[in-house]
Amino acid sequence: MKTNAVRTLDNLKIKYELREYEVDPDDLTVETVAHKIGFPIDQVFKTLVARGDKTGVCLGVVPGSMSLDLKALAKLSGNSDVKVVPLKEVEALTGYVRGGVTALACKKPYPVYVDETMTLFDQVSVSAGVRGTQIIIAPDDYIMAVNATIGDICKSDS
């Protein structure tokens, strides 16, 4: 499936693989996605939409087993306070629905902050911009494609 995210990678001549899976609309968890595509949860990265009090909307990309550290994101992004955007605003801001949000080819070019753990892997999985399809990509290529800032922006979910 050619999504805007995939078209972006094609235009940049970046190598990737698409991995499709059956979607259960009642279970959009990253744990389920990781299982269905055969990747460890730490290599499946989720994109969260946040809003800073000074700089506005930004995206945080963190491993599936972790949570977005809002204090760390605030510091890295030059904000005093950052909050996750309510789910009802996500599609209007990004053009993507829950379970399909990606930092690639959003409606607007928001700043993207990727957790530094992404660079520990040869390949990672990110949403292709639609539920049911993941992009398997080298971290450096993904970071180049989204022109992201790297930092420690996650905390353990445990």
C-alpha positions in Angstrom: 0.0 0.0 0.0 1.4 3.4 -1.0 0.8 5.8 1.9 2.2 9.3 2.0 4.8 8.0 4.4 5.9 5.4 1.9 5.9 7.9 -0.9 8.2 10.1 1.1 10.7 7.2 1.5 10.4 6.4 -2.2 11.1 10.1 -3.1 14.2 10.1 -0.8 15.3 6.7 -2.3 15.4 5.2 1.1 15.3 1.4 1.4 12.5 -0.1 3.6 10.2 -3.1 3.8 6.5 -3.0 4.4 5.0 -5.6 6.8 1.2 -5.9 6.8 -0.8 -7.5 9.6 -4.5 -8.0 10.4 -6.0 -5.2 12.5 -8.2 -5.7 15.4 -9.9 -2.3 16.0 -10.4 -3.3 19.6 -6.7 -4.0 20.2 -4.4 -1.4 18.7 -1.7 -1.9 21.3 2.0 -1.8 20.3 2.4 -5.2 22.0 -0.1 -6.7 19.5 1.5 -5.1 16.5 4.9 -6.3 17.6 3.6 -9.9 17.9 1.9 -9.8 14.6 4.9 -8.5 12.7 7.4 -10.7 14.6 9.5 -7.9 16.1 10.5 -7.4 19.7 8.5 -4.7 21.3 11.6 -2.5 21.9 12.1 -2.4 18.1 8.5 -1.2 17.3 8.4 2.5 17.8 5.2 4.4 18.4 4.7 8.1 17.5 2.9 10.3 20.1 1.6 13.8 19.4 2.3 16.4 22.1 1.9 20.1 22.5 4.5 22.4 24.2 3.5 25.6 26.0 6.0 27.6 23.9 6.7 25.8 20.6 3.3 24.1 20.0 2.8 20.6 18.4 5.7 18.2 18.3 6.0 14.4 17.8 7.8 12.0 20.2 8.9 8.6 18.8 9.6 6.0 21.5 9.9 2.2 21.8 6.7 0.3 22.3 7.8 -0.9 25.8 8.3 2.7 27.0 6.3 5.8 27.8 7.0 9.3 26.5 8.8 11.3 29.2 7.0 14.6 29.0 9.5 16.4 31.2 12.4 15.2 29.1 10.6 16.2 25.9 9.8 19.7 27.3 13.5 20.2 28.1 14.7 18.9 24.7 12.1 20.9 22.8 12.6 24.2 24.6 9.3 24.2 26.5 8.4 24.6 30.1 5.5 22.1 29.9 4.5 19.5 27.3 1.2 17.5 27.3 0.0 14.7 25.1 -2.6 15.9 22.7 -6.1 14.6 23.2 -6.9 11.7 20.9 -9.8 13.6 19.3 -7.2 16.2 18.0 -4.7 13.7 16.6 -6.2 13.1 13.1 -6.9 16.8 12.5 -3.3 17.7 13.4 -1.4 14.8 11.6 -3.8 13.4 9.0 -3.4 10.0 10.7 -5.8 7.9 12.9 -4.8 6.3 16.2 -2.8 3.2 15.4 -1.5 4.7 12.2 0.3 7.8 13.3 3.7 8.3 11.8 6.2 11.2 11.8 6.6 10.7 8.1 4.5 13.0 5.9 2.2 14.6 8.5 -0.2 17.3 7.5 2.4 19.9 8.7 6.1 19.6 9.3 6.2 19.3 13.1 9.4 18.9 15.0 10.2 15.2 15.7 12.1 13.9 18.7 13.2 10.3 18.5 14.4 8.4 21.6 18.0 7.7 21.4 17.5 3.9 21.9 16.4 3.7 18.3 20.0 3.8 17.2 20.7 0.6 19.1 19.1 -1.5 16.4 19.9 -2.4 12.8 16.2 -2.2 11.9 13.1 -0.7 13.6 9.4 -0.7 12.8 7.3 2.4 12.6 3.8 3.0 11.3 3.3 3.4 7.6 0.6 5.9 8.2 -2.3 3.5 8.2 -3.4 0.7 10.6 -2.2 -2.7 9.5 1.0 -1.7 7.8 4.4 -1.1 9.4 7.6 0.2 7.8 10.8 -1.8 8.6 13.7 0.6 8.2 17.2 1.4 9.4 17.1 3.9 12.2 19.6 6.3 10.5 17.4 6.3 7.4 14.2 7.0 9.4 15.9 9.8 11.3 17.1 11.4 8.0 13.6 11.1 6.5 12.0 12.9 9.4 14.9 15.2 10.1 14.5 14.3 13.8 16.3 15.4 17.0 17.7 12.5 19.0 17.4 12.5 22.8 16.4 10.4 25.9 12.6 11.0 25.8 11.2 7.8 27.2 10.7 6.2 30.6 9.8 2.7 31.6 6.2 1.7 31.6 6.8 -0.5 34.6 
